[in-house]
Amino acid sequence: MLVDSHTHLDDFPDGELEGVLSRAQAAGVGAIVLAGTTLESSAACVELAQTHPMLLAGVGIHPMDITGPIDDVVFGQLRDAANSTPRVVAVSETGLDFDRGAPDLAMQYQAFREQVRLAVELHLPVIFHSREIPGQPELHNEVLKVLRQEQGWQVGGAMHYFQGDARDAGVCMELGMYISLAKPLLRQPALQEIAASLPLGSIVLETDTYPQPFKGKRENWTEPKDVRQVAEKLAELKGITVEEVEEVTTANFITMCTRPGAPGRSQVLDGVLLHDFQKP
Ligand SMILES: [Zn+2]
């Protein structure tokens, strides 16, 4: 069984979801995490995660969606959303975005720090976003620095849609963070080289699925079912079987979401979703 540890399925029209989930299931995907990007979307993810046994939720405010500081009220709303059901397994999506047109950086840092603090308070892993300015890969280190300063290592998490270099991967692992690989693995030689040398025990998989009308034909949109392609590519690069990739990356996901963990969350992961998965 595979896990897609990062998607935005809440952005799809209601009528689409059933098809997306059944295609994922047919591809051997057993669990999918929905990442919130605003307070409203976090609430929608939490609600959606309670409607289907495959779905889990993250709550968070995406760095591109920051419109003001995270004050006590917003912090409390995120905390309430996270505490509302054990199906919330992460603080996600949060992080920093240095791209042109991104919100004010001071505001982004404040919001990211507060969300890492929330994660530490609630014992939830941080599944985080990090986008550098092309040509300035050292900016990923800024994100990792905040995680270190705010003691993100206490709860772990994953660097979502990993596009960093070997040094970033090393820092992530030192911080007890997983490297989350997505479809860029299918086409980026530099990433393939890094992935081949990473310990399988440090990798989780995702698709970052969101509606992609710019791709034209509907069948060309990325969906959680595509996490199998990422797993197959990783198996090929490492010269191992796809079954081993499935087994270890799913075990990594469970470890990430249950340590030190509220017991309710372990129950959700063990009992409801991953009942046919053998824990190592
Ligand atoms: Zn995302």
Residues whose N, C-alpha, C, O or C-beta is under 5 A from the ligand:
A	BS01	ZN	E93 D208
